[in-house]
Amino acid sequence: MPATYGFLSTYPPTQCGLATFNAALATQLNATGGAGVVRLLAGDNVSGGIELDRAAPRVVHTWHTDTPGGWAAAANALNRFDAAIIQHEYGIYPGDAGAEVLPLLRALKVPAIVVLHTVLSHPDPLQRQVLERIAATAEAVVTMTDTARQRLAAGYAVDPRKISVIPHGAGSHDGAPREDHDRPHLLTWGLLGPGKGIEWALRALALLGDRHPAPVYTVAGRTHPKVLEQFGDAYRDSLKALAGELGVTDDVRWLDVYLDQAELSRLICSADVVVLPYDSTEQVTSGVLIEAVGAGVPVVATEFPHAVELLADGPGLLVPHQDPEGMAAAIRHLLAEPGIAGRLTGLAGGPTLRWPAVAARYQALAGKLITERAPVAASVPA
């Protein structure tokens, strides 16, 4: 009898990378045994974004995180499955540093795998304490890069035997047509907000004005819901003003939309270079990076940890943070040298980083944990 999986996460139509990741993974595991989702939903969540695939599992319970004590019913729902796969990111669980995930973990009667989307190098004391307790309570924790594994093992009191590295999955873009265009196409996508570094990419674009033809730069994605709630579209407006000051207004295309998978595939495959100008030096996981490299599009990225790890093998170029001159030089290099895209691209590991292979690794880990727990359960008197 195939195992069943209960997922705890944000979930579409909520618009965030975590929801997208969880939907992709849960859809794969739903096909092999069956899955259901306990959806985290805050009162300020914005809906109407990505649509679910027909093969995606249904929501079996909603944990309204602005309702006190919601963890208990969420745990009960997860206990109906053979294993629980729990996404962890700071800010999605209630309580200080998301501490309300801890009583949920303690209430689980099935093996728990916690997927860590962020591992901070300098957490505050409470963030460190909560993450250490999560790792102590769960049967397994997953990081998506070796950089995150090393950071977790060296900087936190966590049993290294509990840590597995399973990469972020990449979708297949094989069916998307490659569009011809007269001007080189640069692309950044994802939810927009301070820290995205778009201002540095705009400055780099202005330095490429002497190219003939000059590139066109697409910035695709809605403003992050939490940013929109607190600050409105001030960041996007400031970027448009900067583009005007730099004289590149006509060279920038703003797509204020949340793209479905088919639209995103077409957009990625139309790009000559994906630009990831992020300010963060902490980012150990980037779904955008994985998707770009998986689609065979050269990447220019700042030296955030996931980019350093993934691009070291060749599918792109790294540049220092907040360095538009370096970014422009890297873009120029990728656009100017014939055949360089073919030498740089190609996802390290190839099919092993596609979603079906990634899901199979979660399935194997869950199966091992279920088997290990079974004799203990069998020894308990009825």
C-alpha positions as CSV (number, residue, x, y, z in Angstrom):
1,M,0.0,0.0,0.0
2,P,1.6,3.3,-1.1
3,A,2.3,5.8,1.7
4,T,0.2,9.0,2.0
5,Y,1.6,12.4,2.7
6,G,0.2,15.4,4.6
7,F,1.7,18.8,3.7
8,L,1.7,21.9,5.9
9,S,2.4,25.1,4.0
10,T,1.0,28.1,2.4
11,Y,-0.7,27.0,-0.8
12,P,-2.2,28.4,-4.0
13,P,-3.9,30.6,-4.7
14,T,-1.7,32.3,-2.1
15,Q,1.1,34.0,-4.1
16,C,4.5,33.1,-2.7
17,G,7.4,30.9,-3.6
18,L,6.7,28.6,-0.7
19,A,3.2,27.9,-2.0
20,T,4.5,27.2,-5.5
21,F,7.2,24.9,-4.1
22,N,4.7,23.0,-1.9
23,A,2.2,22.6,-4.8
24,A,4.8,21.2,-7.1
25,L,6.2,18.7,-4.6
26,A,2.7,17.7,-3.3
27,T,1.4,17.2,-6.8
28,Q,4.2,14.7,-7.6
29,L,3.7,12.7,-4.4
30,N,-0.1,12.8,-4.8
31,A,0.4,10.7,-8.0
32,T,2.4,8.0,-6.2
33,G,0.3,7.4,-3.1
34,G,-2.0,10.2,-2.2
35,A,-1.6,13.5,-0.4
36,G,-3.5,16.3,1.2
37,V,-2.6,19.8,2.3
38,V,-3.1,21.7,5.5
39,R,-3.0,25.2,4.3
40,L,-1.6,28.1,6.3
41,L,-3.7,31.2,5.8
42,A,-3.2,34.6,7.4
43,G,-6.0,37.2,7.3
44,D,-3.9,39.3,4.9
45,N,-3.1,36.6,2.4
46,V,-3.9,37.6,-1.2
47,S,-5.7,35.1,-3.4
48,G,-6.4,35.0,-7.1
49,G,-2.9,34.1,-8.1
50,I,-1.6,30.8,-9.5
51,E,-4.1,28.1,-10.3
52,L,-3.7,24.5,-9.1
53,D,-2.8,21.7,-11.5
54,R,-5.7,19.2,-11.7
55,A,-3.4,16.6,-10.3
56,A,-2.6,18.7,-7.2
57,P,-3.9,17.5,-3.8
58,R,-6.8,19.2,-2.2
59,V,-6.8,21.2,1.0
60,V,-8.0,19.0,3.8
61,H,-7.8,21.7,6.5
62,T,-7.0,25.4,6.8
63,W,-5.0,26.7,9.7
64,H,-6.1,30.4,10.0
65,T,-2.9,31.6,11.6
66,D,-4.5,34.7,13.1
67,T,-6.7,32.4,15.2
68,P,-5.1,31.4,18.5
69,G,-4.5,27.7,19.0
70,G,-5.0,26.7,15.4
71,W,-2.1,24.3,15.6
72,A,-4.1,21.6,17.4
73,A,-6.7,21.0,14.6
74,A,-3.9,21.2,12.0
75,A,-2.0,18.5,13.8
76,N,-5.1,16.3,13.9
77,A,-5.5,16.7,10.1
78,L,-1.8,15.8,9.5
79,N,-2.2,12.7,11.7
80,R,-4.6,11.2,9.1
81,F,-1.6,10.6,6.8
82,D,1.4,8.2,7.0
83,A,4.0,11.1,7.1
84,A,3.9,14.9,7.4
85,I,6.0,17.2,5.2
86,I,6.2,20.6,6.7
87,Q,7.5,23.7,5.0
88,H,9.4,26.1,7.3
89,E,10.0,29.8,6.6
90,Y,10.2,32.6,9.1
91,G,7.0,34.6,9.1
92,I,4.5,32.0,8.1
93,Y,3.7,30.5,11.6
94,P,2.2,32.5,14.5
95,G,4.1,33.2,17.7
96,D,7.4,34.7,18.3
97,A,9.8,33.5,15.6
98,G,7.0,31.2,14.5
99,A,7.1,29.2,17.7
100,E,3.5,27.8,17.3
101,V,4.8,25.2,14.9
102,L,6.5,23.5,17.9
103,P,3.3,22.3,19.7
104,L,2.1,21.0,16.4
105,L,5.2,19.0,15.9
106,R,5.0,17.6,19.4
107,A,1.3,16.6,18.7
108,L,2.1,14.6,15.6
109,K,1.8,10.8,15.7
110,V,3.4,10.3,12.3
111,P,7.0,11.0,11.1
112,A,7.7,14.6,10.4
113,I,10.0,16.0,7.7
114,V,10.6,19.7,8.0
115,V,11.9,21.5,4.9
116,L,14.0,24.5,5.7
117,H,13.7,27.3,3.1
118,T,15.9,29.7,5.1
119,V,18.9,29.0,7.3
120,L,20.2,32.3,8.7
121,S,23.9,32.7,9.3
122,H,23.2,35.2,12.1
123,P,19.8,34.4,13.7
124,D,18.6,36.2,16.7
125,P,18.5,34.1,19.9
126,L,14.8,33.2,19.6
127,Q,15.1,32.3,15.9
128,R,18.0,30.0,16.7
129,Q,16.1,28.4,19.7
130,V,13.0,27.8,17.7
131,L,14.9,26.2,14.7
132,E,16.9,24.0,17.1
133,R,13.7,22.8,18.8
134,I,12.1,22.1,15.4
135,A,15.1,20.0,14.4
136,A,15.1,18.2,17.8
137,T,11.4,17.3,17.5
138,A,11.1,16.4,13.8
139,E,12.4,13.0,12.5
140,A,14.2,14.7,9.7
141,V,15.1,18.2,8.3
142,V,15.8,18.9,4.7
143,T,17.9,21.7,3.3
144,M,18.0,22.4,-0.4
145,T,21.7,23.2,-0.8
146,D,24.9,21.9,0.8
147,T,25.6,25.5,1.8
148,A,22.5,25.5,4.0
149,R,23.4,22.1,5.4
150,Q,26.9,23.3,6.4
151,R,25.4,26.4,7.9
152,L,22.9,24.4,9.9
153,A,25.4,21.9,11.1
154,A,28.0,24.4,12.1
155,G,25.9,27.2,13.5
156,Y,23.0,25.4,15.3
157,A,22.7,22.6,17.8
158,V,21.3,20.1,15.4
159,D,22.0,16.4,15.1
160,P,23.7,16.2,11.7
161,R,22.4,12.7,11.1
162,K,18.9,14.3,10.8
163,I,19.9,16.5,7.9
164,S,19.2,15.5,4.3
165,V,20.1,17.6,1.3
166,I,17.3,17.4,-1.4
167,P,17.6,20.1,-4.1
168,H,14.8,22.4,-5.1
169,G,12.9,20.9,-8.0
170,A,12.9,22.4,-11.5
171,G,10.0,22.2,-13.9
172,S,10.1,21.1,-17.4
173,H,10.1,23.8,-20.1
174,D,10.6,21.5,-23.0
175,G,7.1,22.3,-24.5
176,A,7.6,26.1,-24.5
177,P,8.4,27.6,-27.8
178,R,11.6,29.5,-28.3
179,E,10.6,33.0,-29.5
180,D,12.6,35.0,-32.0
181,H,13.1,38.7,-31.2
182,D,15.0,41.6,-32.7
183,R,16.6,42.7,-29.4
184,P,18.4,40.7,-26.7
185,H,16.0,39.9,-23.9
186,L,17.0,40.2,-20.2
187,L,14.6,38.8,-17.6
188,T,14.0,39.0,-13.8
189,W,10.8,37.5,-12.3
190,G,9.3,36.8,-8.9
191,L,7.5,38.8,-6.3
192,L,8.8,42.4,-6.1
193,G,10.0,44.2,-3.1
194,P,13.1,45.9,-1.6
195,G,16.1,43.5,-1.6
196,K,15.2,42.2,-5.1
197,G,18.0,44.5,-6.4
198,I,16.2,45.6,-9.5
199,E,17.8,49.0,-9.2
200,W,21.2,47.5,-9.9
201,A,20.0,45.7,-12.9
202,L,18.5,49.0,-14.3
203,R,21.8,50.7,-13.8
204,A,23.5,47.8,-15.6
205,L,21.0,48.1,-18.4
206,A,21.8,51.8,-18.8
207,L,25.5,50.9,-19.3
208,L,24.5,48.6,-22.2
209,G,23.0,51.4,-24.2
210,D,25.9,51.4,-26.6
211,R,25.1,47.8,-27.7
212,H,23.3,47.5,-31.1
213,P,20.7,46.4,-30.7
214,A,20.3,47.4,-27.1
215,P,18.7,44.9,-24.8
216,V,15.2,45.0,-23.5
217,Y,14.6,44.1,-19.8
218,T,11.5,42.4,-18.5
219,V,10.7,42.6,-14.8
220,A,7.8,40.2,-14.2
221,G,5.9,39.7,-11.0
222,R,3.5,41.4,-8.7
223,T,4.6,43.3,-5.6
224,H,4.9,41.0,-2.6
225,P,1.6,41.0,-0.7
226,K,3.2,42.0,2.6
227,V,5.2,44.8,1.0
228,L,2.0,46.0,-0.8
229,E,0.1,46.0,2.5
230,Q,2.7,48.0,4.3
231,F,4.2,50.3,1.7
232,G,2.0,50.1,-1.4
233,D,3.8,50.1,-4.7
234,A,6.5,52.6,-3.5
235,Y,9.3,50.2,-4.5
236,R,8.0,49.6,-8.0
237,D,7.3,53.4,-8.5
238,S,10.9,54.2,-7.3
239,L,12.2,51.7,-9.9
240,K,10.2,53.3,-12.7
241,A,11.4,56.7,-11.6
242,L,15.0,55.5,-11.7
243,A,14.5,54.0,-15.2
244,G,13.4,57.5,-16.3
245,E,16.4,59.1,-14.7
246,L,18.7,56.6,-16.4
247,G,17.0,57.1,-19.8
248,V,15.9,53.4,-20.1
249,T,12.2,53.7,-19.7
250,D,11.5,52.5,-23.2
251,D,13.9,49.5,-22.6
252,V,12.0,48.1,-19.6
253,R,8.8,46.1,-19.7
254,W,6.9,45.8,-16.4
255,L,4.6,42.8,-16.1
256,D,2.6,43.3,-12.9
257,V,1.1,39.8,-12.9
258,Y,1.5,36.4,-11.2
259,L,2.3,34.0,-14.1
260,D,0.9,30.5,-14.4
261,Q,3.3,27.7,-15.3
262,A,2.6,27.8,-19.1
263,E,3.0,31.6,-19.2
264,L,6.2,31.5,-17.1
265,S,7.7,28.8,-19.3
266,R,7.1,30.9,-22.4
267,L,8.6,33.9,-20.8
268,I,11.7,32.1,-19.5
269,C,12.3,30.5,-22.9
270,S,12.1,33.9,-24.6
271,A,15.0,35.2,-22.4
272,D,18.7,35.4,-23.6
273,V,19.9,36.1,-20.0
274,V,18.1,35.8,-16.6
275,V,19.4,38.5,-14.2
276,L,19.2,37.8,-10.5
277,P,20.5,41.0,-8.9
278,Y,19.5,40.2,-5.3
279,D,20.9,42.2,-2.4
280,S,20.6,39.2,0.0
281,T,23.8,37.5,1.2
282,E,21.6,34.9,3.1
283,Q,19.6,33.3,0.3
284,V,20.4,29.6,0.4
285,T,17.4,28.6,-1.8
286,S,16.2,30.3,-5.0
287,G,13.4,28.6,-7.0
288,V,13.9,31.3,-9.7
289,L,17.6,30.3,-10.1
290,I,16.7,26.6,-10.4
291,E,14.0,27.3,-13.0
292,A,16.3,29.5,-15.1
293,V,19.2,27.1,-15.1
294,G,16.8,24.2,-15.7
295,A,15.4,25.9,-18.8
296,G,18.9,26.3,-20.2
297,V,19.0,30.1,-20.0
298,P,22.3,31.7,-19.0
299,V,22.2,33.5,-15.6
300,V,23.9,36.5,-14.2
301,A,23.5,36.5,-10.5
302,T,25.0,38.3,-7.4
303,E,27.0,36.1,-5.1
304,F,24.2,34.9,-2.8
305,P,24.8,31.4,-1.4
306,H,22.6,29.3,-3.7
307,A,24.0,31.1,-6.8
308,V,27.6,30.5,-5.7
309,E,26.9,26.8,-5.2
310,L,24.9,26.2,-8.3
311,L,26.7,28.4,-10.8
312,A,30.1,27.3,-9.8
313,D,29.7,24.4,-12.2
314,G,29.2,26.7,-15.1
315,P,25.6,27.5,-16.0
316,G,26.0,31.3,-15.5
317,L,28.2,34.1,-14.2
318,L,28.6,35.5,-10.7
319,V,29.0,39.2,-9.9
320,P,29.5,41.2,-6.7
321,H,26.5,42.6,-4.9
322,Q,25.4,46.1,-5.9
323,D,27.9,46.3,-8.8
324,P,26.1,47.4,-12.0
325,E,29.4,47.7,-13.9
326,G,30.2,44.1,-13.1
327,M,26.7,43.1,-14.0
328,A,26.8,44.9,-17.3
329,A,30.1,43.3,-18.2
330,A,28.8,39.8,-17.4
331,I,25.6,40.4,-19.5
332,R,27.7,41.9,-22.3
333,H,29.9,38.8,-22.3
334,L,27.0,36.4,-22.5
335,L,25.4,38.3,-25.3
336,A,28.5,38.9,-27.3
337,E,30.3,35.5,-27.5
338,P,28.7,33.2,-30.0
339,G,27.9,29.7,-28.6
340,I,28.7,30.7,-25.0
341,A,25.1,29.9,-23.9
342,G,25.5,26.3,-25.0
343,R,28.7,25.9,-23.0
344,L,27.3,27.6,-19.9
345,T,23.9,26.1,-19.7
346,G,22.7,22.7,-18.7
347,L,21.4,21.9,-15.2
348,A,24.0,20.3,-13.1
349,G,22.6,16.8,-12.4
350,G,20.2,17.1,-15.3
351,P,17.1,14.9,-14.8
352,T,18.0,14.3,-11.1
353,L,16.9,17.9,-10.3
354,R,13.5,17.7,-12.1
355,W,10.5,17.5,-9.9
356,P,9.8,13.7,-10.4
357,A,13.3,12.8,-9.2
358,V,13.2,15.3,-6.3
359,A,9.9,14.0,-5.2
360,A,11.2,10.4,-5.3
361,R,13.9,11.4,-2.8
362,Y,11.3,12.7,-0.4
363,Q,9.3,9.5,-0.9
364,A,12.4,7.5,-0.1
365,L,13.1,9.5,3.0
366,A,9.5,9.3,4.2
367,G,9.5,5.6,3.6
368,K,12.6,5.1,5.7
369,L,11.1,7.1,8.6
370,I,7.8,5.2,8.4
371,T,9.6,1.9,8.5
372,E,11.8,2.9,11.4
373,R,8.8,4.0,13.4
374,A,6.7,0.9,12.6
375,P,8.3,-1.5,15.1
376,V,7.8,1.0,17.9
377,A,4.2,1.4,17.1
378,A,3.7,-2.4,16.9
379,S,5.2,-2.9,20.4
380,V,2.6,-0.6,22.0
381,P,-0.2,-2.7,23.6
382,A,-3.6,-2.1,22.2
